[in-house]
């Protein structure tokens, strides 16, 4: 019997598998597709954006350089100067409903707890690049991946889960569905999936234009919808506000795609050939819980929404890094009471906020007689310092904050990349998926208090190049601050925080 079976060998499933393997779990990944390579994962159709928050997650597991290399990006383009003590200003900010914003309008004073990091910016990548890197890491950690094994049945009892896939049965202590927006695991396990119905049918395609000069690059809002052309030859996306009625209702023919594109663009553009095409909608749905007994969900299996803003992959990576260490501790019996339930408690509100962000963009883009006035007003508001700062906060993935209690504003948020005097970064210390206690004053009482958790928390003592006014910080394995002290650290307060997330000390 395995510790954990994961359904789905996409980025979320593979990242979760590496997290569990770091935690000492035996992991089997079941994937319905026979082949790992797919034109839908490769560029241009597999084009995705990784936010700065996701880049930081990859950095803290030692994977950022590999993902950048596989994506064709240079690490120096998003890295920070090694001797800098303050974070540089962002060079870009995400769009809202296709409206570009100026990074110079971001109020940096609103983010006082950022420090330089190799992951200061997001970057463009592909599903193929991310999954290739993660598959290699998973294999190196002993994760087994079985392809051509679609899940067809799920049953659970108080002690285990039985999964039928590819005609075979597999037993595990836990099952995690990472099998996409049309998740089989979600349906078989009976999760409630609720939300809002679509306003548009979207299309993404790789085509050959007879006259590509008619369509400019970038986001283009029109009276009849929106279209997007990227620099990749023949890569085009469209949003047709038909209430989502066309999606998967009829074959995607060249004639249909050309008719929709002409209507949206107001041109007589001609598609000479359609190589690949698919449709989607802006249905925004979320399960009411991410856990039912021994079955859990992550990524698109737990929440779906329109791809506007490129939040889907990043939301799933956030799920995986939050869940992995908690599930591993639960499997090994070292988790404090209720730890696994904090997965839903922390991640469900983040997912709900992303769904609302997506809905707001769709509503802003919907055509109609009042649409130009609404878009103009929204753009004016978001182009202010406060508005641009809000978009930056909501889209970088660096500023989510879980309600963990505590009085310091860092508690519950992503830990800054503190750098000790010897050059060691917090990112380096998190590579093995353990908690980290940063003790900037090398306090003997705090060191003594930490000795009971040496198997779960790495104690790092020494001055920081910029301690942001703190004396000690306890960081969870997912990079979230669990406790912070701005005064002489109280060992009792540390022990209380450590016990909350890492159970009691060793005897």
Protein Blocks (a to p, Z undefined) as FASTA:
>chain_A
ZZbdcehjbfklmmmmmmmmmnopacddddfbfbfbdfklmcfklgccddfklmmmmmmn
opmmmmmmmnopafklmmccfkbcbdcddfbdcdeehiacdfklpcfklmmmbccdfklb
ccdddfklmmmmmmmmmmmnopacdehiacfbdcddfkbccddeehiacddfbdcdfebj
klfklmmnopacdddddfbdcdddddddfblmlpcgdjdddfkbccdddfbehiacdddd
ehommgopbccdfklmmmmmmmmnopabdcfbdfbdcdddfbdcddfbfbehjaccehjl
loccdfehilmmmmmmmmmmmmmmmmmmmmnopacehklmmmmmmmmmmmmmmmmmmmmm
mmmmpgcfklmmmmmmmmmmmmpmklmmmmmmmmnopmgccdeejjbfkgopacdddddf
kopafklmmmnopacdddfkopaklmmmmmmmmmmpccdedddfblghpabdcddfkopa
fbdcfbdcdfklmmmmmmmmnopadZZ
